[in-house]
Amino acid sequence: MWDEDELDQAPIEEGNIVDIISHDGIKKGSEIVRVHCFVCGESFVGPKDRAGIFIKGHTEFHLWEITLHETLGGL
């Protein structure tokens, strides 16, 4: 529950420390971070553990694009 003083603040902002309730359990003191892809510029704002998943998945995607380009040839 939010206090009236907190209503004007976004709950998910870079640098916030939050408790997250999910189907996996409760994560206390999760820091919200911002990361971005140096290749395409897509960004993610969320908990640190999910940011790592974003970076890993995004890296794999771009490596797949390179492999696809090399396999099928360029335009």
PyMOL CGO cylinders between C-alpha atoms (Angstrom):
from pymol import cmd
from pymol.cgo import CYLINDER

trace = [
    CYLINDER, 0.00, 0.00, 0.00, 1.28, 3.44, -0.92, 0.3, 1, 1, 1, 1, 1, 1,
    CYLINDER, 1.28, 3.44, -0.92, 1.16, 6.56, 1.24, 0.3, 1, 1, 1, 1, 1, 1,
    CYLINDER, 1.16, 6.56, 1.24, -0.23, 9.72, -0.37, 0.3, 1, 1, 1, 1, 1, 1,
    CYLINDER, -0.23, 9.72, -0.37, 3.29, 11.19, -0.36, 0.3, 1, 1, 1, 1, 1, 1,
    CYLINDER, 3.29, 11.19, -0.36, 4.53, 8.27, -2.49, 0.3, 1, 1, 1, 1, 1, 1,
    CYLINDER, 4.53, 8.27, -2.49, 1.83, 8.43, -5.17, 0.3, 1, 1, 1, 1, 1, 1,
    CYLINDER, 1.83, 8.43, -5.17, 3.78, 10.91, -7.32, 0.3, 1, 1, 1, 1, 1, 1,
    CYLINDER, 3.78, 10.91, -7.32, 6.88, 8.65, -7.33, 0.3, 1, 1, 1, 1, 1, 1,
    CYLINDER, 6.88, 8.65, -7.33, 7.23, 5.84, -9.86, 0.3, 1, 1, 1, 1, 1, 1,
    CYLINDER, 7.23, 5.84, -9.86, 7.70, 2.55, -7.99, 0.3, 1, 1, 1, 1, 1, 1,
    CYLINDER, 7.70, 2.55, -7.99, 10.10, 1.19, -10.62, 0.3, 1, 1, 1, 1, 1, 1,
    CYLINDER, 10.10, 1.19, -10.62, 12.92, 3.70, -11.03, 0.3, 1, 1, 1, 1, 1, 1,
    CYLINDER, 12.92, 3.70, -11.03, 16.63, 3.15, -11.41, 0.3, 1, 1, 1, 1, 1, 1,
    CYLINDER, 16.63, 3.15, -11.41, 18.31, 3.08, -8.01, 0.3, 1, 1, 1, 1, 1, 1,
    CYLINDER, 18.31, 3.08, -8.01, 15.21, 2.12, -6.00, 0.3, 1, 1, 1, 1, 1, 1,
    CYLINDER, 15.21, 2.12, -6.00, 15.49, -0.77, -3.56, 0.3, 1, 1, 1, 1, 1, 1,
    CYLINDER, 15.49, -0.77, -3.56, 12.28, -2.81, -3.54, 0.3, 1, 1, 1, 1, 1, 1,
    CYLINDER, 12.28, -2.81, -3.54, 10.85, -6.05, -2.21, 0.3, 1, 1, 1, 1, 1, 1,
    CYLINDER, 10.85, -6.05, -2.21, 9.48, -8.23, -4.99, 0.3, 1, 1, 1, 1, 1, 1,
    CYLINDER, 9.48, -8.23, -4.99, 6.75, -10.81, -4.47, 0.3, 1, 1, 1, 1, 1, 1,
    CYLINDER, 6.75, -10.81, -4.47, 6.60, -13.42, -7.23, 0.3, 1, 1, 1, 1, 1, 1,
    CYLINDER, 6.60, -13.42, -7.23, 5.68, -17.06, -7.74, 0.3, 1, 1, 1, 1, 1, 1,
    CYLINDER, 5.68, -17.06, -7.74, 9.32, -17.88, -6.83, 0.3, 1, 1, 1, 1, 1, 1,
    CYLINDER, 9.32, -17.88, -6.83, 9.01, -16.26, -3.42, 0.3, 1, 1, 1, 1, 1, 1,
    CYLINDER, 9.01, -16.26, -3.42, 9.91, -12.90, -1.90, 0.3, 1, 1, 1, 1, 1, 1,
    CYLINDER, 9.91, -12.90, -1.90, 13.09, -11.08, -2.89, 0.3, 1, 1, 1, 1, 1, 1,
    CYLINDER, 13.09, -11.08, -2.89, 13.93, -8.46, -0.29, 0.3, 1, 1, 1, 1, 1, 1,
    CYLINDER, 13.93, -8.46, -0.29, 16.11, -5.49, -1.11, 0.3, 1, 1, 1, 1, 1, 1,
    CYLINDER, 16.11, -5.49, -1.11, 16.26, -5.93, -4.90, 0.3, 1, 1, 1, 1, 1, 1,
    CYLINDER, 16.26, -5.93, -4.90, 17.97, -2.99, -6.57, 0.3, 1, 1, 1, 1, 1, 1,
    CYLINDER, 17.97, -2.99, -6.57, 16.37, -1.58, -9.71, 0.3, 1, 1, 1, 1, 1, 1,
    CYLINDER, 16.37, -1.58, -9.71, 18.94, -1.00, -12.46, 0.3, 1, 1, 1, 1, 1, 1,
    CYLINDER, 18.94, -1.00, -12.46, 18.98, 0.19, -16.07, 0.3, 1, 1, 1, 1, 1, 1,
    CYLINDER, 18.98, 0.19, -16.07, 20.98, -1.69, -18.71, 0.3, 1, 1, 1, 1, 1, 1,
    CYLINDER, 20.98, -1.69, -18.71, 21.08, -1.32, -22.46, 0.3, 1, 1, 1, 1, 1, 1,
    CYLINDER, 21.08, -1.32, -22.46, 22.31, -3.14, -25.54, 0.3, 1, 1, 1, 1, 1, 1,
    CYLINDER, 22.31, -3.14, -25.54, 25.32, -1.51, -27.18, 0.3, 1, 1, 1, 1, 1, 1,
    CYLINDER, 25.32, -1.51, -27.18, 24.34, -3.00, -30.55, 0.3, 1, 1, 1, 1, 1, 1,
    CYLINDER, 24.34, -3.00, -30.55, 20.70, -1.93, -30.98, 0.3, 1, 1, 1, 1, 1, 1,
    CYLINDER, 20.70, -1.93, -30.98, 20.09, 0.41, -28.04, 0.3, 1, 1, 1, 1, 1, 1,
    CYLINDER, 20.09, 0.41, -28.04, 17.21, -1.53, -26.50, 0.3, 1, 1, 1, 1, 1, 1,
    CYLINDER, 17.21, -1.53, -26.50, 17.07, -0.94, -22.74, 0.3, 1, 1, 1, 1, 1, 1,
    CYLINDER, 17.07, -0.94, -22.74, 15.71, -2.68, -19.67, 0.3, 1, 1, 1, 1, 1, 1,
    CYLINDER, 15.71, -2.68, -19.67, 14.78, -1.24, -16.28, 0.3, 1, 1, 1, 1, 1, 1,
    CYLINDER, 14.78, -1.24, -16.28, 14.20, -3.78, -13.53, 0.3, 1, 1, 1, 1, 1, 1,
    CYLINDER, 14.20, -3.78, -13.53, 15.81, -5.90, -10.81, 0.3, 1, 1, 1, 1, 1, 1,
    CYLINDER, 15.81, -5.90, -10.81, 19.51, -6.78, -11.16, 0.3, 1, 1, 1, 1, 1, 1,
    CYLINDER, 19.51, -6.78, -11.16, 18.89, -10.52, -11.59, 0.3, 1, 1, 1, 1, 1, 1,
    CYLINDER, 18.89, -10.52, -11.59, 16.50, -9.91, -14.49, 0.3, 1, 1, 1, 1, 1, 1,
    CYLINDER, 16.50, -9.91, -14.49, 18.92, -7.40, -16.03, 0.3, 1, 1, 1, 1, 1, 1,
    CYLINDER, 18.92, -7.40, -16.03, 21.51, -10.17, -16.30, 0.3, 1, 1, 1, 1, 1, 1,
    CYLINDER, 21.51, -10.17, -16.30, 18.99, -12.38, -18.07, 0.3, 1, 1, 1, 1, 1, 1,
    CYLINDER, 18.99, -12.38, -18.07, 18.18, -9.52, -20.46, 0.3, 1, 1, 1, 1, 1, 1,
    CYLINDER, 18.18, -9.52, -20.46, 21.87, -9.00, -21.33, 0.3, 1, 1, 1, 1, 1, 1,
    CYLINDER, 21.87, -9.00, -21.33, 22.54, -12.74, -21.81, 0.3, 1, 1, 1, 1, 1, 1,
    CYLINDER, 22.54, -12.74, -21.81, 19.45, -13.26, -23.94, 0.3, 1, 1, 1, 1, 1, 1,
    CYLINDER, 19.45, -13.26, -23.94, 20.13, -10.16, -25.99, 0.3, 1, 1, 1, 1, 1, 1,
    CYLINDER, 20.13, -10.16, -25.99, 23.74, -11.23, -26.61, 0.3, 1, 1, 1, 1, 1, 1,
    CYLINDER, 23.74, -11.23, -26.61, 22.54, -14.64, -27.81, 0.3, 1, 1, 1, 1, 1, 1,
    CYLINDER, 22.54, -14.64, -27.81, 20.01, -12.98, -30.11, 0.3, 1, 1, 1, 1, 1, 1,
    CYLINDER, 20.01, -12.98, -30.11, 22.62, -10.77, -31.78, 0.3, 1, 1, 1, 1, 1, 1,
    CYLINDER, 22.62, -10.77, -31.78, 25.02, -13.72, -32.14, 0.3, 1, 1, 1, 1, 1, 1,
    CYLINDER, 25.02, -13.72, -32.14, 22.19, -15.63, -33.83, 0.3, 1, 1, 1, 1, 1, 1,
    CYLINDER, 22.19, -15.63, -33.83, 21.65, -12.69, -36.20, 0.3, 1, 1, 1, 1, 1, 1,
    CYLINDER, 21.65, -12.69, -36.20, 25.34, -12.75, -37.15, 0.3, 1, 1, 1, 1, 1, 1,
    CYLINDER, 25.34, -12.75, -37.15, 25.25, -16.51, -37.71, 0.3, 1, 1, 1, 1, 1, 1,
    CYLINDER, 25.25, -16.51, -37.71, 22.12, -16.19, -39.81, 0.3, 1, 1, 1, 1, 1, 1,
    CYLINDER, 22.12, -16.19, -39.81, 23.69, -13.41, -41.87, 0.3, 1, 1, 1, 1, 1, 1,
    CYLINDER, 23.69, -13.41, -41.87, 26.86, -15.48, -42.46, 0.3, 1, 1, 1, 1, 1, 1,
    CYLINDER, 26.86, -15.48, -42.46, 24.85, -18.62, -43.32, 0.3, 1, 1, 1, 1, 1, 1,
    CYLINDER, 24.85, -18.62, -43.32, 22.38, -17.01, -45.72, 0.3, 1, 1, 1, 1, 1, 1,
    CYLINDER, 22.38, -17.01, -45.72, 24.65, -14.28, -47.00, 0.3, 1, 1, 1, 1, 1, 1,
    CYLINDER, 24.65, -14.28, -47.00, 24.22, -10.55, -46.85, 0.3, 1, 1, 1, 1, 1, 1,
    CYLINDER, 24.22, -10.55, -46.85, 21.86, -8.34, -48.78, 0.3, 1, 1, 1, 1, 1, 1,
]
cmd.load_cgo(trace, "trace")
